[in-house]
Amino acid sequence: MTEGLTSRSSDLHAPLPGPYGQVYRCRERTVVELHGEIDIAAATLIGAYVDVVTAVRAEEVVIDLTQVEFFDCSGLALLCRAARRTAEVGGRLWVVCDRHSILRVFRAGGVLGVFRTLPTLDEALAAGRD
């Protein structure tokens, strides 16, 4: 199911199933770039990929939602699982999102302050590099 996607790859670049995006490394962080509609069907398909990405000790993960048009509670559950798994292995997770409709889902789910949310990928890639 997750062929070509391993948690040890330093030059990682793999498409997610269907039209849902890609996973790649950039500036020593793993970026999960999501596309389109993240609903229960999408979350089910890409969940295993996100689990692989978040299984690495001390991994720094960025989930980029800038190309997501629709995001529901299934996507929120996916992000919450990614945040929990990343924290369990001593890693950090950033979410790139500037879309008000998605931020409303975060607010309604009571997790707006839980994720490190930044408006651009560049800001997320630079975050915490003092």
N, C-alpha and C positions, 0 to 999 in steps of 0.2 A: 504494500500500500504506500509506503514512503520510500520507494526506491530512489537512490541518488541523494537522499537527505539523511545525513548522519550527524550526530551531535559533535563529532570530532573534526569535521572538515573546516580547515582554515580558509579555503577558497570556495566556500559554499555559494551556490547559485542554483536554485531549483524552483520550477513552477509549482504552484499549488494546483490541485485538481480543478478541472473546469475553468471557468473564467475568473477565479477568485483571487488571483494575484501571484506573488512569488516570494521566495525567501532568499536572502543574500547577505553577505558580510560587507560592512562598510565601516571604516575607521574603528576597527576592533570591536564592532557591535554586530549582532545579528538583527537584521531588519526583516520583519514580516509585513510585507506590503499587501494590503487587502484591497480588492476591487469589487465594485458592483453592489449587490444586495447581500447583506450578511443577516440571514434569517436562519430558521431551524435546519433547513436543508444544507445551506452553506456551512453552518457551524458543525454539523455532523460530518461533512466531508473533510473539512480542514482541521478539525480538532486533533487528529493524530499527528499532523504536521506541527501544530503549535506545541503539542506535548513533547515532541522530540527536541524542538528548539529550546524549551524551557527546562530540559532535564540536565543541563550542563552546569557543573559546579562553578559558582562565581561568574556566570554568564551575564552579559549585559544585553538586553533585548529591547528593541524598539518595535512597537506595532503601529504601523502607519495607516491611518484611516482616511487620508486626504482624498482618495479616489473611491470612497464608499458612498453610495447614493442612498442606501436604506440600511438601517441598523436597528434590530429589535432586541428583546430581552435574551434571546438565544445568543446573540453576539456579546451581550453584556456578561452572560454566564461564561462564555469562552474567555473573555478578558479577565474575569475574576479568577478563573482556574489558572490562567497564565500567570497572573500576579502572585497567586498563592504558591504555585510550583516554583517560580523564580525566587521568591523569598525563602522557600524551604531549602534551597541549595546555596543561599548566600548571594544571590544575584540581584540585579536591579532591572526594573521594567519601566519604560516610558511609553506613553501613548501620544501619537501625533494626531491632533484633531482640532479643527477650527470651525467645523460645521455645527451650527446652533441646534439643528434637529437631533444630532447625535449627542451633543452635550446635554440636551433635555432628557434623553434616555438615561444618561449617567445620573443626572439630578434626581429623576423619578425613582431610580434604583438605589438612591442613597449612597452612591460611590463616587460622586464628583471629586471629592477631596481625597479619595483612596488612591487613585492613579496619579502618577506624575504626568500631567497632560500639558503638552506644548503645541503651539500652532503650526510649527514647520519642522520638517525632517532635519534641516541643518541645526536648529536649536536643540533638538533631541540628541543629535549626534555629538554636539558640543557640551551638553549638560553634564555637570559633575566632573568636568576635567579642569579643575582649578590648578 
